[in-house]
Amino acid sequence: MTTRARRIAWLIFLGYGVAVLFIALWPTPVNQPFDTQLQRFLDWVHREGVPQQVNYTFVEASANMLLFVPFGALVALLSAERLWWVCVVFGLTLSLSIELGQYLFLPQRYATASDILANTSGALLGGGIVAVVRWWEHARQIRADASET
């Protein structure tokens, strides 16, 4: 990765980190203003044939997971190629810190193990995507070098 690309990745990472902390440490549940609309939407999609398993809990877990995909990808991208997996360690650490902060200091928020699992899974998914893309590019480069000789 070029120095310029690395700087851009760090800037994105810092901006993303501020946004995640803003969401995670908001004094009330961030989805609270949308609960009624979300439930109406879920009722509608269930009437249209979407399985009942796609419920509020599923949507919340999916949102938590998706929130941490960029985190995992950026940590993996900024790490050495062989250390892509540190995104899981950092994702777990960040998630534990957020949930502990909510538990200790934000009485209207709910600290849950399922959030930790979803967040860490999202970090793993993001880091895994970076690892696969790097592997694919490395394999492509080896094939290109082999065809030149």
C-alpha positions as protocol buffer text, in pm:
chain_id: "A"
residue {
  index: 1
  type: MET
  ca { x: 0 y: 0 z: 0 }
}
residue {
  index: 2
  type: THR
  ca { x: 137 y: 340 z: -91 }
}
residue {
  index: 3
  type: THR
  ca { x: 204 y: 602 z: 176 }
}
residue {
  index: 4
  type: ARG
  ca { x: -79 y: 816 z: 39 }
}
residue {
  index: 5
  type: ALA
  ca { x: -325 y: 525 z: 45 }
}
residue {
  index: 6
  type: ARG
  ca { x: -216 y: 443 z: 400 }
}
residue {
  index: 7
  type: ARG
  ca { x: -279 y: 801 z: 512 }
}
residue {
  index: 8
  type: ILE
  ca { x: -623 y: 797 z: 350 }
}
residue {
  index: 9
  type: ALA
  ca { x: -702 y: 465 z: 521 }
}
residue {
  index: 10
  type: TRP
  ca { x: -599 y: 612 z: 858 }
}
residue {
  index: 11
  type: LEU
  ca { x: -818 y: 919 z: 801 }
}
residue {
  index: 12
  type: ILE
  ca { x: -1114 y: 699 z: 711 }
}
residue {
  index: 13
  type: PHE
  ca { x: -1042 y: 482 z: 1016 }
}
residue {
  index: 14
  type: LEU
  ca { x: -1035 y: 783 z: 1247 }
}
residue {
  index: 15
  type: GLY
  ca { x: -1356 y: 928 z: 1105 }
}
residue {
  index: 16
  type: TYR
  ca { x: -1524 y: 590 z: 1123 }
}
residue {
  index: 17
  type: GLY
  ca { x: -1403 y: 546 z: 1483 }
}
residue {
  index: 18
  type: VAL
  ca { x: -1555 y: 878 z: 1587 }
}
residue {
  index: 19
  type: ALA
  ca { x: -1886 y: 779 z: 1425 }
}
residue {
  index: 20
  type: VAL
  ca { x: -1889 y: 438 z: 1599 }
}
residue {
  index: 21
  type: LEU
  ca { x: -1815 y: 593 z: 1938 }
}
residue {
  index: 22
  type: PHE
  ca { x: -2085 y: 854 z: 1879 }
}
residue {
  index: 23
  type: ILE
  ca { x: -2339 y: 579 z: 1806 }
}
residue {
  index: 24
  type: ALA
  ca { x: -2218 y: 348 z: 2082 }
}
residue {
  index: 25
  type: LEU
  ca { x: -2205 y: 610 z: 2357 }
}
residue {
  index: 26
  type: TRP
  ca { x: -2525 y: 795 z: 2272 }
}
residue {
  index: 27
  type: PRO
  ca { x: -2716 y: 818 z: 2601 }
}
residue {
  index: 28
  type: THR
  ca { x: -3034 y: 655 z: 2468 }
}
residue {
  index: 29
  type: PRO
  ca { x: -3076 y: 366 z: 2223 }
}
residue {
  index: 30
  type: VAL
  ca { x: -3005 y: 510 z: 1877 }
}
residue {
  index: 31
  type: ASN
  ca { x: -3284 y: 307 z: 1720 }
}
residue {
  index: 32
  type: GLN
  ca { x: -3548 y: 431 z: 1967 }
}
residue {
  index: 33
  type: PRO
  ca { x: -3690 y: 703 z: 1738 }
}
residue {
  index: 34
  type: PHE
  ca { x: -3736 y: 443 z: 1461 }
}
residue {
  index: 35
  type: ASP
  ca { x: -3882 y: 151 z: 1660 }
}
residue {
  index: 36
  type: THR
  ca { x: -4240 y: 207 z: 1543 }
}
residue {
  index: 37
  type: GLN
  ca { x: -4143 y: 246 z: 1177 }
}
residue {
  index: 38
  type: LEU
  ca { x: -3919 y: -59 z: 1194 }
}
residue {
  index: 39
  type: GLN
  ca { x: -4193 y: -270 z: 1346 }
}
residue {
  index: 40
  type: ARG
  ca { x: -4438 y: -154 z: 1079 }
}
residue {
  index: 41
  type: PHE
  ca { x: -4183 y: -241 z: 810 }
}
residue {
  index: 42
  type: LEU
  ca { x: -4124 y: -586 z: 963 }
}
residue {
  index: 43
  type: ASP
  ca { x: -4500 y: -648 z: 985 }
}
residue {
  index: 44
  type: TRP
  ca { x: -4530 y: -556 z: 617 }
}
residue {
  index: 45
  type: VAL
  ca { x: -4241 y: -778 z: 501 }
}
residue {
  index: 46
  type: HIS
  ca { x: -4383 y: -1068 z: 702 }
}
residue {
  index: 47
  type: ARG
  ca { x: -4718 y: -1023 z: 527 }
}
residue {
  index: 48
  type: GLU
  ca { x: -4525 y: -1029 z: 197 }
}
residue {
  index: 49
  type: GLY
  ca { x: -4373 y: -1367 z: 281 }
}
residue {
  index: 50
  type: VAL
  ca { x: -4046 y: -1289 z: 457 }
}
residue {
  index: 51
  type: PRO
  ca { x: -3997 y: -1548 z: 733 }
}
residue {
  index: 52
  type: GLN
  ca { x: -4077 y: -1452 z: 1093 }
}
residue {
  index: 53
  type: GLN
  ca { x: -3712 y: -1516 z: 1185 }
}
residue {
  index: 54
  type: VAL
  ca { x: -3637 y: -1180 z: 1024 }
}
residue {
  index: 55
  type: ASN
  ca { x: -3751 y: -993 z: 1333 }
}
residue {
  index: 56
  type: TYR
  ca { x: -3633 y: -700 z: 1541 }
}
residue {
  index: 57
  type: THR
  ca { x: -3361 y: -907 z: 1707 }
}
residue {
  index: 58
  type: PHE
  ca { x: -3232 y: -1023 z: 1368 }
}
residue {
  index: 59
  type: VAL
  ca { x: -3228 y: -669 z: 1230 }
}
residue {
  index: 60
  type: GLU
  ca { x: -3049 y: -534 z: 1538 }
}
residue {
  index: 61
  type: ALA
  ca { x: -2785 y: -810 z: 1529 }
}
residue {
  index: 62
  type: SER
  ca { x: -2735 y: -758 z: 1155 }
}
residue {
  index: 63
  type: ALA
  ca { x: -2694 y: -384 z: 1204 }
}
residue {
  index: 64
  type: ASN
  ca { x: -2436 y: -442 z: 1478 }
}
residue {
  index: 65
  type: MET
  ca { x: -2250 y: -686 z: 1257 }
}
residue {
  index: 66
  type: LEU
  ca { x: -2255 y: -454 z: 954 }
}
residue {
  index: 67
  type: LEU
  ca { x: -2137 y: -164 z: 1170 }
}
residue {
  index: 68
  type: PHE
  ca { x: -1814 y: -351 z: 1247 }
}
residue {
  index: 69
  type: VAL
  ca { x: -1738 y: -482 z: 895 }
}
residue {
  index: 70
  type: PRO
  ca { x: -1558 y: -158 z: 799 }
}
residue {
  index: 71
  type: PHE
  ca { x: -1370 y: -167 z: 1130 }
}
residue {
  index: 72
  type: GLY
  ca { x: -1237 y: -516 z: 1061 }
}
residue {
  index: 73
  type: ALA
  ca { x: -1154 y: -429 z: 701 }
}
residue {
  index: 74
  type: LEU
  ca { x: -965 y: -114 z: 797 }
}
residue {
  index: 75
  type: VAL
  ca { x: -772 y: -284 z: 1079 }
}
residue {
  index: 76
  type: ALA
  ca { x: -675 y: -568 z: 844 }
}
residue {
  index: 77
  type: LEU
  ca { x: -583 y: -323 z: 570 }
}
residue {
  index: 78
  type: LEU
  ca { x: -362 y: -122 z: 804 }
}
residue {
  index: 79
  type: SER
  ca { x: -199 y: -436 z: 947 }
}
residue {
  index: 80
  type: ALA
  ca { x: 70 y: -653 z: 796 }
}
residue {
  index: 81
  type: GLU
  ca { x: -81 y: -908 z: 557 }
}
residue {
  index: 82
  type: ARG
  ca { x: -9 y: -1204 z: 783 }
}
residue {
  index: 83
  type: LEU
  ca { x: -165 y: -1022 z: 1079 }
}
residue {
  index: 84
  type: TRP
  ca { x: -507 y: -964 z: 923 }
}
residue {
  index: 85
  type: TRP
  ca { x: -663 y: -1163 z: 1210 }
}
residue {
  index: 86
  type: VAL
  ca { x: -583 y: -888 z: 1463 }
}
residue {
  index: 87
  type: CYS
  ca { x: -904 y: -728 z: 1343 }
}
residue {
  index: 88
  type: VAL
  ca { x: -1087 y: -992 z: 1551 }
}
residue {
  index: 89
  type: VAL
  ca { x: -886 y: -911 z: 1864 }
}
residue {
  index: 90
  type: PHE
  ca { x: -936 y: -537 z: 1821 }
}
residue {
  index: 91
  type: GLY
  ca { x: -1303 y: -583 z: 1728 }
}
residue {
  index: 92
  type: LEU
  ca { x: -1363 y: -790 z: 2041 }
}
residue {
  index: 93
  type: THR
  ca { x: -1172 y: -540 z: 2255 }
}
residue {
  index: 94
  type: LEU
  ca { x: -1361 y: -242 z: 2116 }
}
residue {
  index: 95
  type: SER
  ca { x: -1694 y: -419 z: 2151 }
}
residue {
  index: 96
  type: LEU
  ca { x: -1623 y: -523 z: 2511 }
}
residue {
  index: 97
  type: SER
  ca { x: -1521 y: -165 z: 2591 }
}
residue {
  index: 98
  type: ILE
  ca { x: -1837 y: -23 z: 2436 }
}
residue {
  index: 99
  type: GLU
  ca { x: -2064 y: -268 z: 2614 }
}
residue {
  index: 100
  type: LEU
  ca { x: -1886 y: -211 z: 2946 }
}
residue {
  index: 101
  type: GLY
  ca { x: -1920 y: 165 z: 2899 }
}
residue {
  index: 102
  type: GLN
  ca { x: -2290 y: 128 z: 2827 }
}
residue {
  index: 103
  type: TYR
  ca { x: -2336 y: -97 z: 3129 }
}
residue {
  index: 104
  type: LEU
  ca { x: -2149 y: 132 z: 3370 }
}
residue {
  index: 105
  type: PHE
  ca { x: -2237 y: 479 z: 3247 }
}
residue {
  index: 106
  type: LEU
  ca { x: -2546 y: 470 z: 3026 }
}
residue {
  index: 107
  type: PRO
  ca { x: -2845 y: 338 z: 3221 }
}
residue {
  index: 108
  type: GLN
  ca { x: -3082 y: 366 z: 2924 }
}
residue {
  index: 109
  type: ARG
  ca { x: -2858 y: 150 z: 2704 }
}
residue {
  index: 110
  type: TYR
  ca { x: -2837 y: -228 z: 2717 }
}
residue {
  index: 111
  type: ALA
  ca { x: -2507 y: -412 z: 2727 }
}
residue {
  index: 112
  type: THR
  ca { x: -2548 y: -759 z: 2578 }
}
residue {
  index: 113
  type: ALA
  ca { x: -2331 y: -1055 z: 2489 }
}
residue {
  index: 114
  type: SER
  ca { x: -2515 y: -1080 z: 2157 }
}
residue {
  index: 115
  type: ASP
  ca { x: -2390 y: -733 z: 2063 }
}
residue {
  index: 116
  type: ILE
  ca { x: -2035 y: -840 z: 2142 }
}
residue {
  index: 117
  type: LEU
  ca { x: -2075 y: -1149 z: 1927 }
}
residue {
  index: 118
  type: ALA
  ca { x: -2231 y: -955 z: 1638 }
}
residue {
  index: 119
  type: ASN
  ca { x: -1969 y: -679 z: 1650 }
}
residue {
  index: 120
  type: THR
  ca { x: -1680 y: -925 z: 1665 }
}
residue {
  index: 121
  type: SER
  ca { x: -1832 y: -1128 z: 1381 }
}
residue {
  index: 122
  type: GLY
  ca { x: -1856 y: -812 z: 1172 }
}
residue {
  index: 123
  type: ALA
  ca { x: -1490 y: -732 z: 1239 }
}
residue {
  index: 124
  type: LEU
  ca { x: -1398 y: -1088 z: 1137 }
}
residue {
  index: 125
  type: LEU
  ca { x: -1602 y: -1060 z: 818 }
}
residue {
  index: 126
  type: GLY
  ca { x: -1441 y: -727 z: 725 }
}
residue {
  index: 127
  type: GLY
  ca { x: -1091 y: -854 z: 798 }
}
residue {
  index: 128
  type: GLY
  ca { x: -1162 y: -1179 z: 617 }
}
residue {
  index: 129
  type: ILE
  ca { x: -1268 y: -992 z: 306 }
}
residue {
  index: 130
  type: VAL
  ca { x: -941 y: -796 z: 306 }
}
residue {
  index: 131
  type: ALA
  ca { x: -742 y: -1117 z: 361 }
}
residue {
  index: 132
  type: VAL
  ca { x: -917 y: -1293 z: 70 }
}
residue {
  index: 133
  type: VAL
  ca { x: -870 y: -995 z: -163 }
}
residue {
  index: 134
  type: ARG
  ca { x: -501 y: -976 z: -70 }
}
residue {
  index: 135
  type: TRP
  ca { x: -460 y: -1350 z: -126 }
}
residue {
  index: 136
  type: TRP
  ca { x: -637 y: -1328 z: -462 }
}
residue {
  index: 137
  type: GLU
  ca { x: -420 y: -1035 z: -573 }
}
residue {
  index: 138
  type: HIS
  ca { x: -106 y: -1216 z: -459 }
}
residue {
  index: 139
  type: ALA
  ca { x: -208 y: -1530 z: -653 }
}
residue {
  index: 140
  type: ARG
  ca { x: -287 y: -1318 z: -959 }
}
residue {
  index: 141
  type: GLN
  ca { x: 55 y: -1155 z: -938 }
}
residue {
  index: 142
  type: ILE
  ca { x: 226 y: -1495 z: -915 }
}
residue {
  index: 143
  type: ARG
  ca { x: 35 y: -1611 z: -1226 }
}
residue {
  index: 144
  type: ALA
  ca { x: 128 y: -1292 z: -1411 }
}
residue {
  index: 145
  type: ASP
  ca { x: 496 y: -1331 z: -1316 }
}
residue {
  index: 146
  type: ALA
  ca { x: 492 y: -1696 z: -1422 }
}
residue {
  index: 147
  type: SER
  ca { x: 341 y: -1611 z: -1761 }
}
residue {
  index: 148
  type: GLU
  ca { x: 613 y: -1351 z: -1829 }
}
residue {
  index: 149
  type: THR
  ca { x: 891 y: -1607 z: -1794 }
}
